[in-house]
Amino acid sequence: MPELPEVEITARRLHAALAGATIESALAPGLNALKTFDPPLGAVEGHTLDAVRRRGKHLIVDVAGGLSLLMHLMSAGRLQLFDKRASVRDRSSRLLVRVDGERELRLREFGTRQAAWVKVLATEALGDDDALVALGPEAWPDPPPLRELLAGAGARPLHAVLRDQRVIAGIGRSWVDEILWSAMLSPFKRADDLEDEEADRLREAVVGRLGGAIEHYEATVKLPIPDKMPLPLQVHRHQGEPCPRCGTTIEAVHYESYVMCYCPTDQTGGRVLKDRRLSRLLK
Ligand SMILES: [Zn+2]
């Protein structure tokens, strides 16, 4: 989180509000988030903000004069637009872009980790940046046929391959659970072992669930962009609750930093997968 749908609605809302605005100043408090130094962040000052757009889970702010800000919100960042300027003591601020009308575009990050980042790059060289050059095709709105695409990713489980941004861009830990549940496929099915019919079902689930989330956000998400997005999740983080389709209890596998959820009846032939956290505790 945030994944493709959350980044897409962020880009749409910010683009509508900011395209054509003049950038008065740009600051990276603490400098930790800024990953480039040439050109300096100040080079965007005085220029018009042309566009806010998305590539994979990245946000791109294009500035007149040929520069772009490339950002990754990582797991706990938000890009928000406020009518008032932040207190310099707001410790969640990673980037402050002040635009005309007293407004402020703010990259904020919640929690203790500082992982979100920003790069200042020439717009024409964006595609060569390490973060973008290796990205696979967009998962939404029109990904390529998945059987061939996933077969090239080797003998790894679907749950891992669909989150591999080099294979397909935009899906993370929340939406992968939803997509696999919608497609009625096991998270541990090998990605290079899909029948045509399964691959078609999976592609339909990818497009349908990501698109459905964006539609939901179009109706619910407003500026300044909420700290907590209203994710329309049915399975992810719903372990212990009944499956919305068949009523079976949703099961979970806990990993160090996230949880994978699935319906045993719909996805794993009734089998409950071993929960590593639980088995570690029982040793
Ligand atoms: Zn079910």
py3Dmol code that shows the C-alpha trace and the ligand (Angstrom):
import py3Dmol

protein = """\
ATOM      1  CA  MET A   1       0.000   0.000   0.000  1.00  0.00           C
ATOM      2  CA  PRO A   2      -0.367   2.308  -1.834  1.00  0.00           C
ATOM      3  CA  GLU A   3      -0.646   0.243  -5.007  1.00  0.00           C
ATOM      4  CA  LEU A   4      -1.787   1.009  -8.558  1.00  0.00           C
ATOM      5  CA  PRO A   5      -5.388   2.084  -7.761  1.00  0.00           C
ATOM      6  CA  GLU A   6      -4.352   4.309  -4.850  1.00  0.00           C
ATOM      7  CA  VAL A   7      -1.547   5.923  -6.848  1.00  0.00           C
ATOM      8  CA  GLU A   8      -3.823   6.342  -9.882  1.00  0.00           C
ATOM      9  CA  ILE A   9      -6.492   8.250  -7.952  1.00  0.00           C
ATOM     10  CA  THR A  10      -3.784  10.356  -6.295  1.00  0.00           C
ATOM     11  CA  ALA A  11      -2.377  11.300  -9.707  1.00  0.00           C
ATOM     12  CA  ARG A  12      -5.833  12.093 -11.111  1.00  0.00           C
ATOM     13  CA  ARG A  13      -6.869  14.304  -8.193  1.00  0.00           C
ATOM     14  CA  LEU A  14      -3.561  16.148  -8.045  1.00  0.00           C
ATOM     15  CA  HIS A  15      -3.383  16.617 -11.811  1.00  0.00           C
ATOM     16  CA  ALA A  16      -6.867  18.146 -11.888  1.00  0.00           C
ATOM     17  CA  ALA A  17      -5.976  20.556  -9.083  1.00  0.00           C
ATOM     18  CA  LEU A  18      -2.398  21.442  -9.992  1.00  0.00           C
ATOM     19  CA  ALA A  19      -1.865  21.395 -13.764  1.00  0.00           C
ATOM     20  CA  GLY A  20      -0.920  24.951 -14.719  1.00  0.00           C
ATOM     21  CA  ALA A  21       0.008  26.066 -11.191  1.00  0.00           C
ATOM     22  CA  THR A  22       3.277  27.869 -10.560  1.00  0.00           C
ATOM     23  CA  ILE A  23       5.805  26.279  -8.234  1.00  0.00           C
ATOM     24  CA  GLU A  24       7.039  28.853  -5.725  1.00  0.00           C
ATOM     25  CA  SER A  25       9.422  26.688  -3.788  1.00  0.00           C
ATOM     26  CA  ALA A  26      10.402  23.086  -3.224  1.00  0.00           C
ATOM     27  CA  LEU A  27      12.018  21.724  -0.087  1.00  0.00           C
ATOM     28  CA  ALA A  28      12.994  18.268   1.136  1.00  0.00           C
ATOM     29  CA  PRO A  29      13.055  18.546   4.947  1.00  0.00           C
ATOM     30  CA  GLY A  30      15.922  16.562   6.357  1.00  0.00           C
ATOM     31  CA  LEU A  31      17.071  15.634   2.835  1.00  0.00           C
ATOM     32  CA  ASN A  32      16.573  11.947   3.580  1.00  0.00           C
ATOM     33  CA  ALA A  33      13.996  11.374   0.891  1.00  0.00           C
ATOM     34  CA  LEU A  34      15.831  13.165  -1.911  1.00  0.00           C
ATOM     35  CA  LYS A  35      17.889  10.629  -3.866  1.00  0.00           C
ATOM     36  CA  THR A  36      19.448  12.935  -6.485  1.00  0.00           C
ATOM     37  CA  PHE A  37      21.469  16.148  -6.153  1.00  0.00           C
ATOM     38  CA  ASP A  38      21.979  17.300  -9.744  1.00  0.00           C
ATOM     39  CA  PRO A  39      19.848  19.067 -10.871  1.00  0.00           C
ATOM     40  CA  PRO A  40      19.012  20.471  -7.429  1.00  0.00           C
ATOM     41  CA  LEU A  41      15.433  20.402  -6.160  1.00  0.00           C
ATOM     42  CA  GLY A  42      15.361  24.212  -6.395  1.00  0.00           C
ATOM     43  CA  ALA A  43      15.566  23.944 -10.195  1.00  0.00           C
ATOM     44  CA  VAL A  44      11.787  23.424 -10.349  1.00  0.00           C
ATOM     45  CA  GLU A  45      11.066  26.732  -8.590  1.00  0.00           C
ATOM     46  CA  GLY A  46       9.386  29.414 -10.685  1.00  0.00           C
ATOM     47  CA  HIS A  47       8.207  26.904 -13.278  1.00  0.00           C
ATOM     48  CA  THR A  48       4.723  25.740 -14.181  1.00  0.00           C
ATOM     49  CA  LEU A  49       3.603  22.349 -12.934  1.00  0.00           C
ATOM     50  CA  ASP A  50       2.457  20.634 -16.140  1.00  0.00           C
ATOM     51  CA  ALA A  51       1.138  17.257 -15.041  1.00  0.00           C
ATOM     52  CA  VAL A  52       0.872  14.658 -12.309  1.00  0.00           C
ATOM     53  CA  ARG A  53       0.840  11.105 -13.603  1.00  0.00           C
ATOM     54  CA  ARG A  54       1.541   7.488 -12.650  1.00  0.00           C
ATOM     55  CA  ARG A  55       3.849   4.724 -13.835  1.00  0.00           C
ATOM     56  CA  GLY A  56       3.424   1.450 -11.928  1.00  0.00           C
ATOM     57  CA  LYS A  57       3.325   2.475  -8.283  1.00  0.00           C
ATOM     58  CA  HIS A  58       5.375   5.619  -8.956  1.00  0.00           C
ATOM     59  CA  LEU A  59       4.117   9.184  -9.143  1.00  0.00           C
ATOM     60  CA  ILE A  60       5.604  11.612 -11.651  1.00  0.00           C
ATOM     61  CA  VAL A  61       5.238  15.391 -11.450  1.00  0.00           C
ATOM     62  CA  ASP A  62       6.234  17.039 -14.740  1.00  0.00           C
ATOM     63  CA  VAL A  63       7.464  20.594 -14.600  1.00  0.00           C
ATOM     64  CA  ALA A  64       7.754  23.025 -17.523  1.00  0.00           C
ATOM     65  CA  GLY A  65      11.352  23.433 -18.588  1.00  0.00           C
ATOM     66  CA  GLY A  66      12.026  19.724 -18.872  1.00  0.00           C
ATOM     67  CA  LEU A  67      12.291  18.454 -15.304  1.00  0.00           C
ATOM     68  CA  SER A  68      10.239  15.837 -13.488  1.00  0.00           C
ATOM     69  CA  LEU A  69       9.948  14.708  -9.895  1.00  0.00           C
ATOM     70  CA  LEU A  70       9.822  10.924  -9.722  1.00  0.00           C
ATOM     71  CA  MET A  71       8.478   9.597  -6.419  1.00  0.00           C
ATOM     72  CA  HIS A  72       7.807   6.302  -4.726  1.00  0.00           C
ATOM     73  CA  LEU A  73       5.537   6.388  -1.685  1.00  0.00           C
ATOM     74  CA  MET A  74       6.722   2.936  -0.544  1.00  0.00           C
ATOM     75  CA  SER A  75       4.454   1.371   2.074  1.00  0.00           C
ATOM     76  CA  ALA A  76       3.512   4.352   4.228  1.00  0.00           C
ATOM     77  CA  GLY A  77       3.730   7.501   2.087  1.00  0.00           C
ATOM     78  CA  ARG A  78       1.011   9.801   0.782  1.00  0.00           C
ATOM     79  CA  LEU A  79       1.166  12.673  -1.667  1.00  0.00           C
ATOM     80  CA  GLN A  80      -1.382  15.223  -0.502  1.00  0.00           C
ATOM     81  CA  LEU A  81      -2.422  18.750  -1.440  1.00  0.00           C
ATOM     82  CA  PHE A  82      -3.216  21.159   1.379  1.00  0.00           C
ATOM     83  CA  ASP A  83      -4.618  24.687   1.333  1.00  0.00           C
ATOM     84  CA  LYS A  84      -2.273  25.751   4.091  1.00  0.00           C
ATOM     85  CA  ARG A  85       1.441  25.335   4.487  1.00  0.00           C
ATOM     86  CA  ALA A  86       2.881  22.805   6.882  1.00  0.00           C
ATOM     87  CA  SER A  87       4.499  23.615  10.143  1.00  0.00           C
ATOM     88  CA  VAL A  88       8.227  23.002   9.781  1.00  0.00           C
ATOM     89  CA  ARG A  89       7.808  20.747  12.775  1.00  0.00           C
ATOM     90  CA  ASP A  90       5.563  18.294  10.906  1.00  0.00           C
ATOM     91  CA  ARG A  91       7.972  15.384  11.080  1.00  0.00           C
ATOM     92  CA  SER A  92       6.058  13.313   8.554  1.00  0.00           C
ATOM     93  CA  SER A  93       6.949  15.711   5.700  1.00  0.00           C
ATOM     94  CA  ARG A  94       9.473  14.393   3.192  1.00  0.00           C
ATOM     95  CA  LEU A  95       8.872  16.869   0.370  1.00  0.00           C
ATOM     96  CA  LEU A  96       7.101  20.240   0.340  1.00  0.00           C
ATOM     97  CA  VAL A  97       6.232  21.817  -3.006  1.00  0.00           C
ATOM     98  CA  ARG A  98       4.627  25.214  -2.520  1.00  0.00           C
ATOM     99  CA  VAL A  99       2.403  26.394  -5.340  1.00  0.00           C
ATOM    100  CA  ASP A 100       0.487  29.597  -5.946  1.00  0.00           C
ATOM    101  CA  GLY A 101      -2.572  30.268  -3.827  1.00  0.00           C
ATOM    102  CA  GLU A 102      -0.821  29.287  -0.564  1.00  0.00           C
ATOM    103  CA  ARG A 103      -1.247  25.648  -1.474  1.00  0.00           C
ATOM    104  CA  GLU A 104       1.284  22.982  -0.652  1.00  0.00           C
ATOM    105  CA  LEU A 105       1.879  19.586  -2.221  1.00  0.00           C
ATOM    106  CA  ARG A 106       3.259  17.445   0.536  1.00  0.00           C
ATOM    107  CA  LEU A 107       4.843  14.005   0.487  1.00  0.00           C
ATOM    108  CA  ARG A 108       4.197  12.671   3.978  1.00  0.00           C
ATOM    109  CA  GLU A 109       5.208   9.368   5.442  1.00  0.00           C
ATOM    110  CA  PHE A 110       3.665   7.706   8.446  1.00  0.00           C
ATOM    111  CA  GLY A 111       5.393   5.419  10.926  1.00  0.00           C
ATOM    112  CA  THR A 112       9.023   5.382  11.942  1.00  0.00           C
ATOM    113  CA  ARG A 113      10.662   4.117   8.764  1.00  0.00           C
ATOM    114  CA  GLN A 114      11.832   6.573   6.153  1.00  0.00           C
ATOM    115  CA  ALA A 115      11.558   4.728   2.876  1.00  0.00           C
ATOM    116  CA  ALA A 116       9.636   7.024   0.504  1.00  0.00           C
ATOM    117  CA  TRP A 117      11.881   8.747  -2.017  1.00  0.00           C
ATOM    118  CA  VAL A 118      12.020  11.524  -4.591  1.00  0.00           C
ATOM    119  CA  LYS A 119      14.311  12.052  -7.573  1.00  0.00           C
ATOM    120  CA  VAL A 120      14.728  15.181  -9.686  1.00  0.00           C
ATOM    121  CA  LEU A 121      15.309  14.046 -13.268  1.00  0.00           C
ATOM    122  CA  ALA A 122      15.239  15.376 -16.806  1.00  0.00           C
ATOM    123  CA  THR A 123      11.801  14.439 -18.135  1.00  0.00           C
ATOM    124  CA  GLU A 124      13.279  12.981 -21.306  1.00  0.00           C
ATOM    125  CA  ALA A 125      15.590  10.730 -19.270  1.00  0.00           C
ATOM    126  CA  LEU A 126      12.888   9.396 -16.937  1.00  0.00           C
ATOM    127  CA  GLY A 127      12.611   6.109 -18.800  1.00  0.00           C
ATOM    128  CA  ASP A 128      16.313   5.412 -18.218  1.00  0.00           C
ATOM    129  CA  ASP A 129      16.074   5.715 -14.451  1.00  0.00           C
ATOM    130  CA  ASP A 130      16.746   2.496 -12.536  1.00  0.00           C
ATOM    131  CA  ALA A 131      13.311   2.600 -10.922  1.00  0.00           C
ATOM    132  CA  LEU A 132      11.428   2.746 -14.221  1.00  0.00           C
ATOM    133  CA  VAL A 133      13.670   1.055 -16.763  1.00  0.00           C
ATOM    134  CA  ALA A 134      13.029  -2.432 -15.408  1.00  0.00           C
ATOM    135  CA  LEU A 135       9.267  -2.121 -14.894  1.00  0.00           C
ATOM    136  CA  GLY A 136       7.018  -4.603 -16.641  1.00  0.00           C
ATOM    137  CA  PRO A 137       3.833  -3.633 -18.503  1.00  0.00           C
ATOM    138  CA  GLU A 138       1.077  -1.848 -16.591  1.00  0.00           C
ATOM    139  CA  ALA A 139      -1.357  -4.185 -14.833  1.00  0.00           C
ATOM    140  CA  TRP A 140      -4.200  -1.812 -15.690  1.00  0.00           C
ATOM    141  CA  PRO A 141      -6.046  -0.916 -17.901  1.00  0.00           C
ATOM    142  CA  ASP A 142      -4.776  -3.232 -20.637  1.00  0.00           C
ATOM    143  CA  PRO A 143      -2.115  -5.753 -19.613  1.00  0.00           C
ATOM    144  CA  PRO A 144      -0.823  -8.214 -22.218  1.00  0.00           C
ATOM    145  CA  PRO A 145      -2.072 -11.831 -22.186  1.00  0.00           C
ATOM    146  CA  LEU A 146      -0.824 -13.275 -18.924  1.00  0.00           C
ATOM    147  CA  ARG A 147       0.051 -16.840 -19.874  1.00  0.00           C
ATOM    148  CA  GLU A 148       3.098 -15.831 -21.917  1.00  0.00           C
ATOM    149  CA  LEU A 149       3.992 -12.950 -19.617  1.00  0.00           C
ATOM    150  CA  LEU A 150       3.980 -15.043 -16.443  1.00  0.00           C
ATOM    151  CA  ALA A 151       5.601 -18.063 -18.061  1.00  0.00           C
ATOM    152  CA  GLY A 152       8.678 -15.916 -18.610  1.00  0.00           C
ATOM    153  CA  ALA A 153       8.927 -15.227 -14.891  1.00  0.00           C
ATOM    154  CA  GLY A 154      10.030 -18.734 -13.974  1.00  0.00           C
ATOM    155  CA  ALA A 155       8.800 -21.400 -11.584  1.00  0.00           C
ATOM    156  CA  ARG A 156       7.655 -19.098  -8.820  1.00  0.00           C
ATOM    157  CA  PRO A 157       4.270 -18.901  -7.068  1.00  0.00           C
ATOM    158  CA  LEU A 158       1.632 -16.553  -8.467  1.00  0.00           C
ATOM    159  CA  HIS A 159       1.553 -14.611  -5.219  1.00  0.00           C
ATOM    160  CA  ALA A 160       5.196 -13.617  -5.709  1.00  0.00           C
ATOM    161  CA  VAL A 161       5.205 -13.158  -9.495  1.00  0.00           C
ATOM    162  CA  LEU A 162       2.172 -10.866  -9.628  1.00  0.00           C
ATOM    163  CA  ARG A 163       3.886  -8.555  -7.122  1.00  0.00           C
ATOM    164  CA  ASP A 164       7.154  -8.566  -9.080  1.00  0.00           C
ATOM    165  CA  GLN A 165       7.191  -5.106 -10.653  1.00  0.00           C
ATOM    166  CA  ARG A 166       9.620  -6.289 -13.349  1.00  0.00           C
ATOM    167  CA  VAL A 167       7.014  -8.775 -14.561  1.00  0.00           C
ATOM    168  CA  ILE A 168       3.872  -6.637 -14.263  1.00  0.00           C
ATOM    169  CA  ALA A 169       3.700  -3.169 -12.715  1.00  0.00           C
ATOM    170  CA  GLY A 170       1.270  -1.936 -10.070  1.00  0.00           C
ATOM    171  CA  ILE A 171       0.172  -4.885  -7.906  1.00  0.00           C
ATOM    172  CA  GLY A 172       1.251  -5.262  -4.278  1.00  0.00           C
ATOM    173  CA  ARG A 173       0.355  -7.181  -1.146  1.00  0.00           C
ATOM    174  CA  SER A 174      -3.222  -5.997  -0.793  1.00  0.00           C
ATOM    175  CA  TRP A 175      -4.461  -6.323  -4.348  1.00  0.00           C
ATOM    176  CA  VAL A 176      -2.710  -9.606  -5.097  1.00  0.00           C
ATOM    177  CA  ASP A 177      -4.893 -11.362  -2.502  1.00  0.00           C
ATOM    178  CA  GLU A 178      -8.021  -9.813  -3.976  1.00  0.00           C
ATOM    179  CA  ILE A 179      -7.052 -10.668  -7.553  1.00  0.00           C
ATOM    180  CA  LEU A 180      -6.205 -14.307  -6.804  1.00  0.00           C
ATOM    181  CA  TRP A 181      -9.430 -14.709  -4.842  1.00  0.00           C
ATOM    182  CA  SER A 182     -11.447 -13.210  -7.716  1.00  0.00           C
ATOM    183  CA  ALA A 183      -9.699 -15.533 -10.193  1.00  0.00           C
ATOM    184  CA  MET A 184     -10.156 -18.501  -7.810  1.00  0.00           C
ATOM    185  CA  LEU A 185      -6.492 -19.422  -8.098  1.00  0.00           C
ATOM    186  CA  SER A 186      -4.132 -20.624  -5.379  1.00  0.00           C
ATOM    187  CA  PRO A 187      -1.504 -18.094  -4.306  1.00  0.00           C
ATOM    188  CA  PHE A 188       1.020 -20.938  -4.519  1.00  0.00           C
ATOM    189  CA  LYS A 189       0.132 -22.108  -8.003  1.00  0.00           C
ATOM    190  CA  ARG A 190       3.215 -21.870 -10.203  1.00  0.00           C
ATOM    191  CA  ALA A 191       3.062 -18.834 -12.471  1.00  0.00           C
ATOM    192  CA  ASP A 192       4.589 -20.769 -15.380  1.00  0.00           C
ATOM    193  CA  ASP A 193       1.960 -23.489 -15.127  1.00  0.00           C
ATOM    194  CA  LEU A 194      -1.295 -21.771 -16.111  1.00  0.00           C
ATOM    195  CA  GLU A 195      -3.843 -23.144 -18.548  1.00  0.00           C
ATOM    196  CA  ASP A 196      -5.118 -20.662 -21.138  1.00  0.00           C
ATOM    197  CA  GLU A 197      -8.448 -20.509 -19.375  1.00  0.00           C
ATOM    198  CA  GLU A 198      -6.804 -19.811 -15.991  1.00  0.00           C
ATOM    199  CA  ALA A 199      -4.608 -17.093 -17.475  1.00  0.00           C
ATOM    200  CA  ASP A 200      -7.645 -15.437 -19.060  1.00  0.00           C
ATOM    201  CA  ARG A 201      -9.521 -15.572 -15.756  1.00  0.00           C
ATOM    202  CA  LEU A 202      -6.532 -14.099 -13.962  1.00  0.00           C
ATOM    203  CA  ARG A 203      -6.189 -11.258 -16.457  1.00  0.00           C
ATOM    204  CA  GLU A 204      -9.882 -10.503 -16.108  1.00  0.00           C
ATOM    205  CA  ALA A 205      -9.470 -10.397 -12.315  1.00  0.00           C
ATOM    206  CA  VAL A 206      -6.433  -8.098 -12.556  1.00  0.00           C
ATOM    207  CA  VAL A 207      -8.215  -5.602 -14.796  1.00  0.00           C
ATOM    208  CA  GLY A 208     -11.557  -5.925 -13.007  1.00  0.00           C
ATOM    209  CA  ARG A 209     -10.353  -5.573  -9.437  1.00  0.00           C
ATOM    210  CA  LEU A 210      -7.881  -2.735 -10.076  1.00  0.00           C
ATOM    211  CA  GLY A 211     -10.404  -0.923 -12.274  1.00  0.00           C
ATOM    212  CA  GLY A 212     -13.156  -1.495  -9.718  1.00  0.00           C
ATOM    213  CA  ALA A 213     -11.006   0.015  -6.984  1.00  0.00           C
ATOM    214  CA  ILE A 214     -10.287   3.095  -9.100  1.00  0.00           C
ATOM    215  CA  GLU A 215     -14.026   3.509  -9.735  1.00  0.00           C
ATOM    216  CA  HIS A 216     -14.645   3.225  -6.000  1.00  0.00           C
ATOM    217  CA  TYR A 217     -12.026   5.910  -5.318  1.00  0.00           C
ATOM    218  CA  GLU A 218     -13.502   8.177  -7.995  1.00  0.00           C
ATOM    219  CA  ALA A 219     -16.664   8.200  -5.874  1.00  0.00           C
ATOM    220  CA  THR A 220     -15.024   8.430  -2.441  1.00  0.00           C
ATOM    221  CA  VAL A 221     -11.566  10.046  -2.524  1.00  0.00           C
ATOM    222  CA  LYS A 222     -11.266  13.813  -2.359  1.00  0.00           C
ATOM    223  CA  LEU A 223      -8.427  16.249  -1.834  1.00  0.00           C
ATOM    224  CA  PRO A 224      -6.279  16.599   0.153  1.00  0.00           C
ATOM    225  CA  ILE A 225      -6.085  12.760  -0.390  1.00  0.00           C
ATOM    226  CA  PRO A 226      -6.880  11.000   2.893  1.00  0.00           C
ATOM    227  CA  ASP A 227      -4.222   9.566   5.208  1.00  0.00           C
ATOM    228  CA  LYS A 228      -6.172   6.311   5.103  1.00  0.00           C
ATOM    229  CA  MET A 229      -7.550   5.255   1.724  1.00  0.00           C
ATOM    230  CA  PRO A 230     -10.972   3.545   1.756  1.00  0.00           C
ATOM    231  CA  LEU A 231      -9.707   0.291   0.235  1.00  0.00           C
ATOM    232  CA  PRO A 232     -12.614  -1.857  -1.015  1.00  0.00           C
ATOM    233  CA  LEU A 233     -11.001  -5.134   0.079  1.00  0.00           C
ATOM    234  CA  GLN A 234     -13.004  -8.345   0.431  1.00  0.00           C
ATOM    235  CA  VAL A 235     -10.339 -10.871   1.404  1.00  0.00           C
ATOM    236  CA  HIS A 236      -7.054  -9.193   2.302  1.00  0.00           C
ATOM    237  CA  ARG A 237      -6.881  -8.601   6.077  1.00  0.00           C
ATOM    238  CA  HIS A 238     -10.251 -10.362   6.408  1.00  0.00           C
ATOM    239  CA  GLN A 239      -8.841 -13.580   7.889  1.00  0.00           C
ATOM    240  CA  GLY A 240     -11.279 -15.275  10.248  1.00  0.00           C
ATOM    241  CA  GLU A 241     -14.286 -13.795   8.461  1.00  0.00           C
ATOM    242  CA  PRO A 242     -16.589 -15.677   6.067  1.00  0.00           C
ATOM    243  CA  CYS A 243     -15.656 -15.651   2.370  1.00  0.00           C
ATOM    244  CA  PRO A 244     -18.075 -13.247   0.633  1.00  0.00           C
ATOM    245  CA  ARG A 245     -18.583 -15.833  -2.125  1.00  0.00           C
ATOM    246  CA  CYS A 246     -18.916 -19.198  -0.352  1.00  0.00           C
ATOM    247  CA  GLY A 247     -18.941 -18.531   3.386  1.00  0.00           C
ATOM    248  CA  THR A 248     -15.806 -20.573   4.179  1.00  0.00           C
ATOM    249  CA  THR A 249     -13.575 -18.927   6.789  1.00  0.00           C
ATOM    250  CA  ILE A 250     -10.854 -16.830   5.132  1.00  0.00           C
ATOM    251  CA  GLU A 251      -7.429 -18.159   6.122  1.00  0.00           C
ATOM    252  CA  ALA A 252      -4.123 -16.323   6.374  1.00  0.00           C
ATOM    253  CA  VAL A 253      -0.428 -17.045   6.079  1.00  0.00           C
ATOM    254  CA  HIS A 254       1.646 -14.603   8.124  1.00  0.00           C
ATOM    255  CA  TYR A 255       5.011 -13.459   6.831  1.00  0.00           C
ATOM    256  CA  GLU A 256       7.433 -11.185   8.622  1.00  0.00           C
ATOM    257  CA  SER A 257       5.989  -7.928   7.356  1.00  0.00           C
ATOM    258  CA  TYR A 258       2.673  -8.833   5.772  1.00  0.00           C
ATOM    259  CA  VAL A 259      -0.166 -11.288   5.693  1.00  0.00           C
ATOM    260  CA  MET A 260      -1.526 -13.297   2.764  1.00  0.00           C
ATOM    261  CA  CYS A 261      -5.244 -14.138   2.810  1.00  0.00           C
ATOM    262  CA  TYR A 262      -7.231 -16.663   0.750  1.00  0.00           C
ATOM    263  CA  CYS A 263     -10.357 -18.794   0.706  1.00  0.00           C
ATOM    264  CA  PRO A 264      -9.484 -22.513   1.019  1.00  0.00           C
ATOM    265  CA  THR A 265     -12.670 -23.673  -0.712  1.00  0.00           C
ATOM    266  CA  ASP A 266     -12.322 -21.359  -3.702  1.00  0.00           C
ATOM    267  CA  GLN A 267      -8.558 -21.337  -4.105  1.00  0.00           C
ATOM    268  CA  THR A 268      -6.669 -24.264  -2.627  1.00  0.00           C
ATOM    269  CA  GLY A 269      -9.003 -27.245  -3.060  1.00  0.00           C
ATOM    270  CA  GLY A 270     -10.004 -27.046   0.601  1.00  0.00           C
ATOM    271  CA  ARG A 271      -6.421 -27.191   1.901  1.00  0.00           C
ATOM    272  CA  VAL A 272      -5.376 -24.789   4.657  1.00  0.00           C
ATOM    273  CA  LEU A 273      -1.818 -23.689   4.000  1.00  0.00           C
ATOM    274  CA  LYS A 274       0.752 -23.864   6.728  1.00  0.00           C
ATOM    275  CA  ASP A 275       1.031 -20.599   8.630  1.00  0.00           C
ATOM    276  CA  ARG A 276       4.749 -20.067   9.099  1.00  0.00           C
ATOM    277  CA  ARG A 277       4.303 -17.765  12.041  1.00  0.00           C
ATOM    278  CA  LEU A 278       2.197 -20.328  13.829  1.00  0.00           C
ATOM    279  CA  SER A 279       4.539 -23.220  13.069  1.00  0.00           C
ATOM    280  CA  ARG A 280       7.507 -21.170  14.252  1.00  0.00           C
ATOM    281  CA  LEU A 281       5.768 -20.435  17.515  1.00  0.00           C
ATOM    282  CA  LEU A 282       4.962 -24.111  18.034  1.00  0.00           C
ATOM    283  CA  LYS A 283       8.543 -25.305  17.581  1.00  0.00           C
TER     284      LYS A 283
END
"""
ligand_1 = """\
1
ZN
Zn -14.881 -18.800 -0.743
"""
view = py3Dmol.view(width=600, height=400)
view.addModel(protein, "pdb")
view.setStyle({"model": 0}, {"cartoon": {"style": "trace"}})
view.addModel(ligand_1, "xyz")
view.setStyle({"model": 1}, {"stick": {}})
view.zoomTo()
view.show()
